[in-house]
């Protein structure tokens, strides 16, 4: 099938590349020329394992193109996925600016198109958005009626950064919110390449499934952190507890890793947007509010622990290992490291950081931080070390790598170090 993907962020580019890898012909479209030039020359504008190789191999087989022309993308495809960002407004509610723009522009292109075309929303949008914003814009600017001149749907994306391509290629389930049977049939056929269970439902349900999934996982992490904070007071390791708890099939072992809390461009933003949507509907989502509150405080626990161990941080040199919000990504959006490092700087500390991929993005936000090209260099002469991302290479560090520190205080915010190789460190919840 011929597909266009509008917006080439983590979700759009991974989805487009995954669909191309499965044999569809995909055109990735973005207004950012820089991004499109990179994709055209076989480079990925973001770091994501396996993505660059997959872009190149799909392009070689002439199944993946990139363009800045919305018209070219839509006119040469049967289905278009909207994958533009849905950031937060100042009050935490969803900002639909890009959705508004793109749906109007797509409506204008649809006006000049013959034949049946399906527009599907993949961006995370609060329930009601596709039916109240996207479809009306498409209708107004195309002069056509939804369900007659064109089809529409909402197909939420469940990929995680750091394993985005794998998640696209091996989904647990495909949820299709359909405007009508014809739109749903096209979307189901398109997704049949994945061999995953397909659930067809209405558009609003599909929109809420995405928020409910993210809100549940985020709440599960906050729960693990709550237990973790109690475990720390008891002098026990939260992971020993959660290993047993997670073996209960009703609970599952996933997303029970306590630490410095969840970050990234999705959980914090999406849970807040759901809280705001609930309030706007006259309901106060207290459980979700608490999950967010607990998460905000969690990164600061490592700073408190550090101050307890090291005393005043003024003028002290602190090595920070890990800046990205999770391993295998260069993304630092809402990374707990931003919160922690800002706090360290506020206390007058000097920060020597290392992250395998995220240093450049981090320094764009907090330029005061000195970044080094290995963990060992960042550790040299440090008065203390904190570990904020569980990059696999940190498991390989040994006592020798820490030997250049001036004082040996090592605290982890994520389970990252190998106790068989490094001695005398402690964790926020262990
Ligand atoms: C999340 C969801 O997992 C995806 O299903 C969803 O598609 C995506 O948001 C989205 O809405 O686009 P992502 O934010 O990329 O994916 O990454 P996660 O693996 O979910 O991690 C989010 C944060 O939670 C990270 O900071 C991670 O370190 C933290 N986390 C995760 C924990 O603190 N503990 C855990 O047990 C698991």
Boltz pocket constraint, residues with backbone or C-beta under 6 A from the ligand:
constraints:
  - pocket:
      binder: B
      contacts: [[A, 11], [A, 124], [A, 157], [A, 158], [A, 159], [A, 160], [A, 161], [A, 162], [A, 214], [A, 217], [A, 221], [A, 254], [A, 255], [A, 256], [A, 257], [A, 258], [A, 259], [A, 260], [A, 261], [A, 262], [A, 263], [A, 264], [A, 265], [A, 266], [A, 267], [A, 270], [A, 325], [A, 326]]
      max_distance: 6.0
